[in-house]
Amino acid sequence: MSPLNKVYSSTNIHPLLRFLTATSLFCSVSLLMMSGQALAQTGPLVQSLLPEGQTLITLTVTERTRVGQDTLSADLRIEIDHRDAADVQNQINEAMAQALAITRDIDGIDVSTGYYGVYQFNRNPSGNRADEMWRGNQSITLQSRDSATLLELAGRLQAMGFLMNQLSYSLSTERADEVRDNLMEAALQRAQQKATRAAAALGKTSVDIASVDIDSQSGGYAQSMMMRAVAADASMEMATPSADAGETEVTLTVRVQAVAQ
């Protein structure tokens, strides 16, 4: 007996589930490519397969909340101008080595280096004589949930001549997942309530959830501080930068198909 015949031979399987199972066996690839709207359009077909007295209910519920951001990121760069390209690169290498030596042993700080590039430019483009220079830069990114330690460390790097590209808060993946789980539970409860209420309005006495589709998302940075790149005077004491956490909106949507009878 084929798998499909086995499916249909069971008297305990709901006709809706028979339809969905048969469709998945023959059209699994096509179903993966269909959008939520396209799947919703199968409603009339599914309804036609239900026994008399049963009704397909399709509904969508969205839950959202704003969550305090818990992770601070600082992106800095060392930038050097000089007439000799080799000297530019040597100064960058020395500065980055010092920065990594300072940050390497600090607990709770994730450190990574980024873009490194050197190029030539004319410092006097409007003059009669070109003034060719070399400019190079390399970036370093710090990330931590310990904002006080990160800000103190960023201030030390600024005092060494590093320039702040961006200072921003975000919501960590772990915290976002925790919030989504709570939203999922709340959304499913609301979906069940709405399905039950819709069934009652149709004069039905019971409702069973046949399928659930869950879609979640969260926003990006809600608080970002762009800082003007100004070269630090080595003799000047550098104040610690400041940052306040913002909020990120986390959203979760469930799409439910239920059978009322």
Secondary structure, DSSP 4 states (H G I P E B T S, - for coil): --HHHHHHH-TTS-HHHHHHHHHHHHHHHHHHH--HHHHHTTHHHHHHHSPTT-EEEEEEEEEEEEEE--EEEEEEEEEEEES-HHHHHHHHHHHHHHHHHHHTT-TT-EEEEEEEEEEEEES-TTSSS--EEEEEEEEEEEEES-HHHHHHHHHHHHHTT-EEEEEEEE--HHHHHHHHHHHHHHHHHHHHHHHHHHHHHTT-S-EEEEEEEEEEEE---SEEEE----PPPTTSPPPPP-----EEEEEEEEEEEEEE-
